[in-house]
Amino acid sequence: LLAACSMTALTFLGLLPTAEFQAVGRGGIACTLVGPWVFLLALFTFHEVLARLGLSGPAVFLDKTCIHQTNKQLKREGIMRQAAFLKHSESMVIVYSRDYLARLWTVYELASMLVLQPRGKVVVLPTVLPRILCLGMLLVTTLGNIFRLGEARDFKDSVLRDSSAVAAVLSVPLSFLALVLLRRVAAEHQDMLRRVADFSIQSATCHLEEDREVIEGNVAAFVQCLGLASPEDGAKHALEVFNDPHGKVVILPTVLPRIVFLEVLLAAVFENVRWMRQTTAFKARVPVPHGTVAGPLLLFSSFILLILARRIAAEHQDILRKVRDFRIQSAACAVESDREVVEGNVVAFIECLGLASPNDSNEQALETFNSLVRERVPGALQHSLGRLGLRYQTVASMSCVFLLRPFDTINAYLQGERQFNSIVGEVVGSWTLGLATIPLAVAGVLYIAADRPAQRLGCNAFTAILFSKHAVFMLVVFGSWYACNISIERARKRTVWIALCASIVAVLTAATAYVYIRPSMRHARRDGMGGLSERLQDGQAADRDAAREADGHAPEPYVESA
């Protein structure tokens, strides 16, 4: 925002170039061309600026801080008390990679955090997210800039005018190229959910195998402490309880690459419509109303997206079935000797939280822990990444080229070439497209595609109904945005149109908020986990009271069982 305001001021002072546009008159081009790259620069470096100013502290990995890496005895003690660190942590940042849910350590840490801090903040940062964000912004911004400059009358006789027409034709194939480049990313996200579905603590990877005994022991104790298994059943039963498939699971959709593809395609189509509507040269070359060209192109492209989205939905339902087979005993452990320690910690942890009885076996406690992971981990990932696999902020940031465009048109008002209501209309139209229309279209296509995705499409009633619903939805959403633009143009001349424009914007905004901002975690689940945390705190308080009665100078204990 600071950079956009600065470039607007420099444009007004004549220090930055301007261009003549048909809709708003002479305006700047710096914000549209440079703004998205300034946004990325700030996104990747602002945390360093805060650290240099002393406004934020350094970030370190938990295992490097609380677990000794060379001394085996200190390392074992660190593993046994790892949950104590998590109990006093307000948030947990997960840098997710393909092996995160297959490793015994990381799953144990995440499950412990979900139980010990049910109201804590879990932030999941996939390692592919920066690539997706940069690629999405690159494609959307490049196409947006080409079309924006193509609207300028200054380039009427230049090669840029022809290049914008070529870009309008090639925008759809370019979006398919983006889809091909992101297929590897899609495979990584699908692999994430498959690993959750097939998780078993006994087969989890452990870098040092001698640590497995400590970790699995913690898991078994963890399950027994939660009351999900009895100590008499042994560690094996505790691990099996940890793997128990019962409980409702909400699967995190792996739609991140397809969302970028959808974003690029829809942005390109919309820019085609916008460019053809405002470009006099194109109207002279193609004497056909742009609606007869852009309308079929938009519907045809959206049907292709619908077919792709159906394949995604089919994969999600298959992953949902695999989640029920999750087992902690199958989790990988790089160092197999560590498995017994970790599973022992899990058993003690479950027992301490009252989910298992001390009479249950360790295997029963571990089975309880498996059930806990299958029930809580997908919901935690979904809560962090959003119900669509991508949070609204990320979708909107890819369309920042539309959000920054009004800053360039402000110069027309400052120069006295356009009235204030013209600038307001430009702001409303651009921001409605970037903040509401495109995100809403993304969510709608995915929702429609989830209807029986395994059924093959063909010449049947189901296909006709599915395509009809999709066509109606696309017409309603994009027709609403087009009606908003028409009402904006009319409102510049007659104020009676302002109410209609405001109503359309309000409806699109409310629908987008309902899809993206509605809480994705069940309050009942959070309350249930909060109850476990309260039980743990009560048990700790009882231990402290007993220790004080025995010895007035006894140190205040923490979660020894973990």
C-alpha positions as CSV (number, residue, x, y, z in Angstrom):
1,L,0.0,0.0,0.0
2,L,2.8,2.4,0.8
3,A,4.6,1.6,-2.5
4,A,1.3,2.1,-4.4
5,C,0.7,5.5,-2.8
6,S,4.2,6.5,-3.5
7,M,4.0,5.6,-7.2
8,T,0.7,7.4,-7.5
9,A,2.3,10.5,-6.0
10,L,5.3,10.3,-8.3
11,T,3.0,9.8,-11.3
12,F,1.1,12.9,-10.4
13,L,4.4,14.9,-10.2
14,G,5.3,13.7,-13.7
15,L,8.2,11.5,-12.6
16,L,6.7,8.3,-13.8
17,P,5.1,7.6,-17.2
18,T,1.4,7.8,-17.9
19,A,-0.9,6.5,-20.7
20,E,-4.3,7.5,-22.2
21,F,-7.1,5.0,-21.5
22,Q,-10.5,5.0,-23.1
23,A,-12.4,4.4,-19.9
24,V,-10.7,6.7,-17.4
25,G,-8.6,9.1,-19.4
26,R,-4.9,9.6,-18.7
27,G,-3.6,7.5,-15.8
28,G,-0.5,5.9,-14.5
29,I,0.9,2.5,-15.3
30,A,3.5,2.1,-12.6
31,C,1.3,0.4,-10.0
32,T,0.0,-2.1,-12.5
33,L,3.4,-3.0,-13.9
34,V,5.6,-2.8,-10.8
35,G,3.1,-3.2,-7.9
36,P,2.9,-7.1,-7.9
37,W,6.7,-7.4,-7.9
38,V,7.0,-5.0,-5.0
39,F,4.4,-7.1,-3.2
40,L,6.5,-10.2,-3.6
41,L,9.6,-8.4,-2.5
42,A,7.9,-7.3,0.7
43,L,6.4,-10.7,1.3
44,F,9.8,-12.4,1.1
45,T,11.9,-9.8,3.0
46,F,9.6,-8.0,5.4
47,H,10.3,-10.5,8.2
48,E,14.0,-9.8,7.9
49,V,13.3,-6.1,8.2
50,L,11.3,-6.7,11.4
51,A,14.1,-8.8,12.8
52,R,16.7,-6.1,12.1
53,L,14.5,-3.5,13.8
54,G,14.1,-5.8,16.9
55,L,10.4,-6.2,16.4
56,S,10.6,-10.0,16.1
57,G,12.8,-12.8,17.4
58,P,14.7,-15.5,15.7
59,A,13.0,-18.8,14.6
60,V,14.5,-22.1,15.5
61,F,13.4,-25.7,15.1
62,L,12.0,-27.4,18.2
63,D,14.0,-30.6,18.1
64,K,17.2,-28.6,17.8
65,T,16.3,-26.6,20.9
66,C,15.0,-29.2,23.3
67,I,16.5,-32.5,22.1
68,H,20.3,-33.2,22.2
69,Q,21.5,-34.5,18.9
70,T,24.7,-36.5,20.0
71,N,24.4,-37.4,23.7
72,K,22.1,-40.5,23.8
73,Q,21.1,-40.0,27.5
74,L,20.2,-36.3,27.1
75,K,18.5,-37.1,23.8
76,R,16.3,-39.8,25.5
77,E,15.4,-37.3,28.3
78,G,14.5,-34.7,25.7
79,I,12.2,-37.1,23.9
80,M,10.5,-38.0,27.2
81,R,9.8,-34.4,28.0
82,Q,9.1,-33.1,24.5
83,A,5.4,-32.7,25.2
84,A,6.2,-30.3,28.0
85,F,7.7,-27.8,25.5
86,L,4.5,-28.1,23.4
87,K,2.3,-27.6,26.4
88,H,3.8,-24.2,27.0
89,S,3.7,-23.2,23.3
90,E,1.1,-20.9,21.9
91,S,1.5,-21.9,18.2
92,M,3.2,-24.4,16.0
93,V,4.5,-23.8,12.5
94,I,4.8,-26.8,10.3
95,V,7.0,-26.6,7.2
96,Y,5.3,-29.4,5.3
97,S,7.2,-31.7,2.9
98,R,6.4,-35.1,1.5
99,D,7.9,-37.0,4.4
100,Y,6.3,-35.1,7.2
101,L,3.3,-37.4,7.8
102,A,5.5,-40.5,7.3
103,R,7.9,-39.8,10.1
104,L,7.4,-40.9,13.6
105,W,8.8,-37.7,15.2
106,T,6.7,-35.2,13.3
107,V,3.4,-37.0,13.7
108,Y,4.0,-37.4,17.4
109,E,4.8,-33.7,17.7
110,L,1.7,-32.6,15.8
111,A,-0.7,-35.0,17.7
112,S,0.8,-33.8,21.0
113,M,0.2,-30.2,20.1
114,L,-3.4,-30.8,19.1
115,V,-4.1,-32.5,22.5
116,L,-2.0,-30.3,24.8
117,Q,-3.0,-27.0,23.1
118,P,-6.5,-27.5,21.6
119,R,-6.9,-23.8,21.2
120,G,-3.3,-23.2,20.0
121,K,-2.6,-22.0,16.5
122,V,-1.2,-24.6,14.0
123,V,0.2,-23.0,10.9
124,V,0.9,-25.4,7.9
125,L,3.3,-24.0,5.3
126,P,3.7,-26.4,2.4
127,T,7.1,-26.2,0.8
128,V,5.5,-25.8,-2.6
129,L,3.4,-22.8,-1.6
130,P,6.0,-20.2,-2.5
131,R,6.4,-21.7,-6.0
132,I,2.6,-21.8,-6.5
133,L,2.2,-18.2,-5.3
134,C,5.1,-16.9,-7.5
135,L,4.0,-18.8,-10.6
136,G,0.3,-17.8,-10.1
137,M,1.2,-14.1,-9.7
138,L,3.7,-14.3,-12.6
139,L,1.1,-15.6,-15.0
140,V,-1.9,-13.5,-13.9
141,T,0.2,-10.3,-13.6
142,T,1.9,-10.8,-17.0
143,L,-1.4,-11.3,-18.8
144,G,-3.0,-8.5,-16.9
145,N,-0.2,-6.1,-17.8
146,I,-0.3,-7.0,-21.5
147,F,-4.1,-6.4,-21.7
148,R,-3.8,-3.2,-19.6
149,L,-1.2,-1.7,-21.9
150,G,-3.2,-2.9,-24.9
151,E,-6.1,-0.6,-23.7
152,A,-3.9,2.4,-23.8
153,R,-4.4,4.7,-26.8
154,D,-0.7,5.6,-26.7
155,F,0.1,2.1,-28.1
156,K,-2.5,2.1,-30.8
157,D,0.0,2.0,-33.7
158,S,2.7,0.0,-31.9
159,V,3.5,-3.6,-31.9
160,L,2.1,-3.8,-28.3
161,R,-1.4,-3.4,-29.7
162,D,-0.9,-6.5,-31.9
163,S,0.8,-8.4,-29.1
164,S,-2.2,-7.9,-26.8
165,A,-4.4,-9.4,-29.4
166,V,-2.1,-12.4,-29.7
167,A,-2.0,-12.7,-25.9
168,A,-5.8,-12.7,-25.9
169,V,-5.8,-15.7,-28.2
170,L,-2.9,-17.5,-26.4
171,S,-4.1,-16.9,-22.9
172,V,-6.1,-20.2,-22.6
173,P,-3.3,-22.4,-24.0
174,L,-0.9,-20.6,-21.6
175,S,-3.1,-21.6,-18.7
176,F,-2.9,-25.2,-19.8
177,L,0.9,-24.9,-19.8
178,A,0.7,-23.8,-16.2
179,L,-1.4,-26.9,-15.4
180,V,1.3,-29.1,-16.9
181,L,4.1,-27.4,-14.9
182,L,2.1,-27.9,-11.7
183,R,1.4,-31.6,-12.1
184,R,4.3,-32.5,-9.9
185,V,3.0,-30.1,-7.2
186,A,-0.4,-31.8,-7.4
187,A,1.3,-35.2,-6.9
188,E,3.0,-33.9,-3.8
189,H,-0.3,-32.8,-2.3
190,Q,-2.1,-36.0,-3.1
191,D,0.8,-37.9,-1.5
192,M,0.3,-35.8,1.7
193,L,-3.2,-37.1,2.2
194,R,-2.3,-40.6,1.3
195,R,0.4,-40.6,3.9
196,V,-2.2,-39.5,6.5
197,A,-4.6,-42.2,5.3
198,D,-2.0,-45.0,5.7
199,F,-0.2,-43.7,8.8
200,S,0.9,-46.2,11.3
201,I,3.3,-45.3,14.2
202,Q,5.0,-48.7,14.1
203,S,6.1,-48.2,10.4
204,A,7.0,-44.5,10.7
205,T,10.5,-43.6,9.7
206,C,12.9,-42.8,12.5
207,H,16.3,-41.3,11.7
208,L,18.0,-43.0,14.6
209,E,16.3,-46.4,15.2
210,E,17.3,-46.5,18.8
211,D,14.9,-43.6,19.5
212,R,11.9,-45.5,18.3
213,E,11.4,-47.2,21.6
214,V,11.2,-43.9,23.5
215,I,8.8,-42.3,21.0
216,E,6.5,-45.3,20.7
217,G,6.5,-45.5,24.5
218,N,5.5,-41.9,24.7
219,V,2.7,-42.5,22.3
220,A,1.4,-45.5,24.2
221,A,1.5,-43.6,27.5
222,F,-0.2,-40.7,25.7
223,V,-3.1,-42.9,24.6
224,Q,-3.5,-44.5,28.0
225,C,-3.3,-41.1,29.7
226,L,-6.2,-39.9,27.5
227,G,-8.3,-42.8,28.7
228,L,-8.5,-44.4,25.3
229,A,-6.7,-47.5,26.4
230,S,-5.9,-49.4,29.6
231,P,-2.3,-49.9,30.9
232,E,-3.2,-53.6,31.3
233,D,-3.6,-53.9,27.6
234,G,0.0,-53.0,26.9
235,A,1.7,-50.7,24.4
236,K,0.6,-52.7,21.4
237,H,-3.0,-52.1,22.1
238,A,-2.4,-48.4,22.8
239,L,-0.8,-48.0,19.4
240,E,-3.7,-49.8,17.8
241,V,-6.1,-47.4,19.5
242,F,-4.1,-44.6,18.0
243,N,-4.7,-46.1,14.6
244,D,-8.4,-46.6,15.2
245,P,-10.4,-45.4,12.2
246,H,-13.5,-44.4,14.1
247,G,-14.4,-40.8,14.2
248,K,-15.5,-38.3,11.5
249,V,-12.6,-37.2,9.3
250,V,-12.6,-34.1,7.1
251,I,-10.3,-34.5,4.2
252,L,-8.1,-31.6,3.0
253,P,-8.7,-31.2,-0.7
254,T,-5.5,-31.1,-2.8
255,V,-6.6,-28.4,-5.2
256,L,-3.7,-26.0,-4.9
257,P,-2.2,-26.4,-8.4
258,R,-5.7,-26.5,-10.1
259,I,-6.7,-23.4,-8.3
260,V,-3.7,-21.5,-9.8
261,F,-4.7,-22.9,-13.2
262,L,-8.3,-21.8,-12.7
263,E,-7.1,-18.4,-11.5
264,V,-5.0,-17.8,-14.5
265,L,-7.6,-19.0,-17.0
266,L,-10.5,-17.0,-15.5
267,A,-8.3,-13.9,-15.2
268,A,-7.2,-14.2,-18.8
269,V,-10.8,-14.6,-20.0
270,F,-12.0,-11.6,-18.0
271,E,-9.2,-9.5,-19.3
272,N,-10.2,-10.6,-22.8
273,V,-13.7,-9.3,-22.2
274,R,-12.4,-6.1,-20.7
275,W,-9.9,-5.5,-23.4
276,M,-12.3,-6.2,-26.3
277,R,-14.9,-4.0,-24.7
278,Q,-12.6,-0.9,-24.4
279,T,-10.3,-1.4,-27.4
280,T,-11.4,0.6,-30.5
281,A,-8.8,-1.1,-32.7
282,F,-10.1,-4.6,-31.9
283,K,-13.7,-3.6,-32.7
284,A,-12.5,-2.3,-36.1
285,R,-10.7,-5.5,-36.9
286,V,-13.4,-7.8,-35.7
287,P,-16.8,-6.3,-36.3
288,V,-18.6,-8.8,-34.0
289,P,-20.0,-8.0,-30.6
290,H,-17.5,-9.1,-28.0
291,G,-20.2,-11.0,-26.1
292,T,-20.7,-13.4,-28.9
293,V,-17.0,-14.3,-28.7
294,A,-16.2,-14.1,-25.0
295,G,-19.3,-15.7,-23.8
296,P,-18.8,-19.1,-25.6
297,L,-15.1,-18.9,-24.8
298,L,-15.8,-18.5,-21.1
299,L,-18.3,-21.3,-20.9
300,F,-16.1,-23.7,-23.0
301,S,-13.1,-23.0,-20.7
302,S,-15.2,-23.4,-17.6
303,F,-16.5,-26.8,-18.8
304,I,-12.9,-28.0,-19.2
305,L,-12.2,-26.9,-15.6
306,L,-15.3,-28.8,-14.5
307,I,-14.0,-32.0,-16.0
308,L,-10.6,-31.5,-14.3
309,A,-12.3,-30.7,-11.0
310,R,-14.3,-33.9,-11.2
311,R,-11.0,-35.9,-11.3
312,I,-9.8,-34.0,-8.2
313,A,-13.0,-34.8,-6.3
314,A,-12.7,-38.5,-7.2
315,E,-9.1,-38.6,-5.9
316,H,-10.3,-36.9,-2.6
317,Q,-13.0,-39.5,-2.0
318,D,-10.5,-42.3,-2.6
319,I,-8.1,-40.6,-0.1
320,L,-11.0,-40.5,2.4
321,R,-11.4,-44.2,2.2
322,K,-7.7,-44.7,2.8
323,V,-7.7,-42.5,5.9
324,R,-9.7,-45.2,7.7
325,D,-6.7,-47.6,7.5
326,F,-4.3,-45.3,9.4
327,R,-1.9,-47.0,11.8
328,I,0.8,-45.5,13.9
329,Q,2.6,-48.9,14.0
330,S,3.4,-48.5,10.2
331,A,4.9,-45.0,10.6
332,A,8.5,-44.8,9.3
333,C,11.4,-44.4,11.6
334,A,14.8,-43.5,10.2
335,V,16.6,-45.0,13.2
336,E,14.6,-48.1,14.1
337,S,16.0,-48.2,17.6
338,D,14.1,-45.0,18.4
339,R,10.7,-46.6,17.7
340,E,10.4,-48.3,21.1
341,V,11.2,-45.1,23.0
342,V,8.8,-42.9,21.0
343,E,6.0,-45.4,21.2
344,G,6.5,-45.7,24.9
345,N,6.2,-42.0,25.2
346,V,3.0,-42.1,23.2
347,V,1.5,-44.8,25.5
348,A,2.4,-42.8,28.6
349,F,1.0,-39.6,27.0
350,I,-2.4,-41.3,26.3
351,E,-2.6,-42.7,29.8
352,C,-1.8,-39.4,31.4
353,L,-4.6,-37.7,29.5
354,G,-7.1,-40.3,30.5
355,L,-7.7,-41.7,27.1
356,A,-6.4,-45.1,28.2
357,S,-6.3,-47.0,31.4
358,P,-3.0,-48.0,33.1
359,N,-4.4,-51.5,32.9
360,D,-4.5,-51.4,29.1
361,S,-1.6,-52.8,27.1
362,N,0.7,-50.5,25.2
363,E,-0.7,-51.8,21.9
364,Q,-4.1,-50.7,22.9
365,A,-2.9,-47.2,23.9
366,L,-1.1,-46.9,20.6
367,E,-4.3,-47.8,18.8
368,T,-6.0,-45.0,20.6
369,F,-3.3,-42.7,19.5
370,N,-3.8,-43.8,15.9
371,S,-7.5,-43.0,16.2
372,L,-6.6,-39.6,17.6
373,V,-4.3,-38.8,14.7
374,R,-6.8,-39.9,12.1
375,E,-9.5,-37.8,13.7
376,R,-7.6,-34.6,14.5
377,V,-4.8,-34.2,12.0
378,P,-6.9,-33.8,8.8
379,G,-9.1,-31.2,10.6
380,A,-6.0,-29.3,11.8
381,L,-4.5,-29.2,8.3
382,Q,-7.8,-28.1,6.9
383,H,-8.2,-25.4,9.5
384,S,-4.7,-24.0,8.6
385,L,-4.9,-24.3,4.8
386,G,-8.6,-23.7,4.4
387,R,-11.4,-25.9,3.3
388,L,-10.4,-25.6,-0.4
389,G,-6.8,-26.4,0.3
390,L,-5.8,-22.8,-0.2
391,R,-6.7,-19.9,2.1
392,Y,-8.6,-16.9,0.8
393,Q,-5.6,-14.6,1.3
394,T,-3.5,-16.6,-1.1
395,V,-6.2,-16.6,-3.8
396,A,-6.7,-12.9,-3.5
397,S,-3.0,-12.1,-3.5
398,M,-2.6,-13.8,-6.9
399,S,-5.1,-11.3,-8.2
400,C,-3.2,-8.3,-6.7
401,V,-2.8,-6.9,-10.2
402,F,-6.5,-6.1,-10.1
403,L,-6.3,-4.6,-6.6
404,L,-3.5,-2.2,-7.6
405,R,-4.9,-1.0,-10.9
406,P,-7.2,1.7,-9.3
407,F,-4.1,3.4,-7.9
408,D,-3.0,4.2,-11.5
409,T,-6.4,5.6,-12.4
410,I,-6.4,8.0,-9.5
411,N,-4.1,10.1,-11.5
412,A,-6.9,10.9,-14.0
413,Y,-8.9,12.4,-11.2
414,L,-5.9,14.3,-9.9
415,Q,-5.3,15.7,-13.3
416,G,-8.9,16.8,-13.6
417,E,-9.7,14.6,-16.6
418,R,-12.3,12.4,-14.8
419,Q,-14.8,13.0,-12.0
420,F,-14.5,11.3,-8.7
421,N,-17.3,8.9,-9.3
422,S,-15.4,7.5,-12.3
423,I,-12.5,6.6,-10.1
424,V,-14.8,5.1,-7.5
425,G,-16.4,2.9,-10.2
426,E,-13.0,1.7,-11.4
427,V,-12.1,0.8,-7.8
428,V,-15.3,-1.1,-7.2
429,G,-15.1,-3.0,-10.5
430,S,-11.5,-4.1,-10.1
431,W,-11.7,-5.0,-6.5
432,T,-14.9,-6.9,-6.9
433,L,-13.3,-9.0,-9.6
434,G,-10.1,-9.7,-7.6
435,L,-11.6,-10.1,-4.2
436,A,-15.0,-11.8,-4.8
437,T,-15.7,-13.0,-8.4
438,I,-12.6,-15.1,-9.1
439,P,-12.4,-16.7,-5.6
440,L,-16.1,-17.4,-5.7
441,A,-15.8,-19.0,-9.1
442,V,-13.0,-21.2,-7.9
443,A,-15.1,-22.5,-5.0
444,G,-18.2,-23.0,-7.1
445,V,-16.6,-25.1,-9.7
446,L,-15.0,-27.4,-7.1
447,Y,-18.3,-27.8,-5.3
448,I,-20.2,-28.8,-8.4
449,A,-17.5,-31.2,-9.5
450,A,-17.8,-33.1,-6.2
451,D,-21.1,-34.6,-7.3
452,R,-20.4,-38.3,-7.9
453,P,-17.0,-37.7,-9.4
454,A,-16.4,-41.4,-10.1
455,Q,-19.3,-41.6,-12.6
456,R,-18.2,-41.3,-16.2
457,L,-19.5,-38.5,-18.3
458,G,-21.4,-39.2,-21.5
459,C,-24.7,-38.8,-23.3
460,N,-26.8,-39.3,-20.2
461,A,-29.1,-37.4,-17.9
462,F,-26.4,-37.0,-15.2
463,T,-24.0,-35.3,-17.6
464,A,-26.7,-32.9,-18.8
465,I,-27.7,-32.0,-15.3
466,L,-24.1,-31.5,-14.2
467,F,-23.2,-29.3,-17.1
468,S,-26.5,-27.3,-16.7
469,K,-25.7,-26.6,-13.0
470,H,-22.2,-25.5,-14.0
471,A,-23.4,-23.3,-16.8
472,V,-26.1,-21.7,-14.6
473,F,-23.5,-21.0,-11.8
474,M,-21.0,-19.5,-14.2
475,L,-23.7,-17.3,-15.7
476,V,-24.9,-16.2,-12.3
477,V,-21.5,-15.3,-10.9
478,F,-19.9,-13.7,-13.9
479,G,-23.2,-12.2,-15.0
480,S,-23.4,-10.6,-11.6
481,W,-20.0,-9.1,-12.1
482,Y,-20.8,-7.9,-15.6
483,A,-24.1,-6.4,-14.3
484,C,-22.0,-4.7,-11.6
485,N,-19.8,-3.1,-14.3
486,I,-22.8,-2.0,-16.3
487,S,-24.4,-0.5,-13.2
488,I,-21.2,1.3,-12.4
489,E,-21.1,2.9,-15.8
490,R,-24.8,3.9,-15.5
491,A,-24.3,5.2,-11.9
492,R,-21.8,7.7,-13.2
493,K,-24.6,9.4,-15.0
494,R,-27.6,8.6,-12.8
495,T,-27.4,8.0,-9.0
496,V,-30.4,5.6,-9.1
497,W,-28.1,2.9,-10.4
498,I,-25.8,3.1,-7.3
499,A,-28.3,1.0,-5.2
500,L,-28.2,-1.8,-7.8
501,C,-24.5,-1.7,-8.0
502,A,-24.1,-1.8,-4.2
503,S,-26.5,-4.7,-4.0
504,I,-24.6,-6.8,-6.5
505,V,-21.3,-6.1,-4.8
506,A,-22.8,-7.0,-1.4
507,V,-24.2,-10.3,-2.7
508,L,-20.9,-11.3,-4.2
509,T,-19.0,-10.3,-1.1
510,A,-21.3,-12.1,1.2
511,A,-21.1,-15.3,-0.9
512,T,-17.3,-15.2,-0.9
513,A,-17.2,-14.7,2.8
514,Y,-19.5,-17.6,3.4
515,V,-17.3,-19.9,1.4
516,Y,-13.9,-18.9,2.6
517,I,-14.3,-17.3,6.0
518,R,-16.8,-19.6,7.6
519,P,-15.0,-21.6,10.4
520,S,-13.6,-24.8,9.2
521,M,-13.1,-26.5,12.5
522,R,-16.0,-28.0,14.4
523,H,-16.5,-26.2,17.7
524,A,-17.5,-29.5,19.3
525,R,-14.1,-30.9,18.4
526,R,-12.3,-28.0,19.9
527,D,-14.4,-28.2,23.0
528,G,-13.7,-31.9,23.3
529,M,-10.0,-31.4,23.0
530,G,-10.3,-28.5,25.5
531,G,-11.8,-31.0,27.9
532,L,-8.8,-33.3,27.5
533,S,-6.5,-30.3,28.2
534,E,-8.5,-29.5,31.3
535,R,-8.2,-33.1,32.5
536,L,-4.5,-32.9,31.9
537,Q,-4.2,-29.7,33.9
538,D,-6.3,-31.2,36.7
539,G,-4.0,-34.2,36.9
540,Q,-0.9,-31.9,36.9
541,A,-2.4,-29.8,39.7
542,A,-3.1,-33.0,41.7
543,D,0.4,-34.1,41.3
544,R,1.7,-30.8,42.5
545,D,-0.5,-30.9,45.6
546,A,0.7,-34.4,46.4
547,A,4.3,-33.3,46.0
548,R,3.9,-30.3,48.2
549,E,2.3,-32.5,50.9
550,A,5.2,-34.9,50.8
551,D,7.9,-32.2,50.6
552,G,7.3,-28.5,50.9
553,H,10.3,-27.8,48.8
554,A,9.5,-30.2,46.0
555,P,10.0,-28.6,42.5
556,E,6.9,-28.1,40.5
557,P,6.7,-30.9,37.9
558,Y,5.8,-30.8,34.3
559,V,4.6,-33.5,31.9
560,E,7.0,-36.2,32.8
561,S,4.9,-39.0,31.2
562,A,5.3,-37.4,27.8
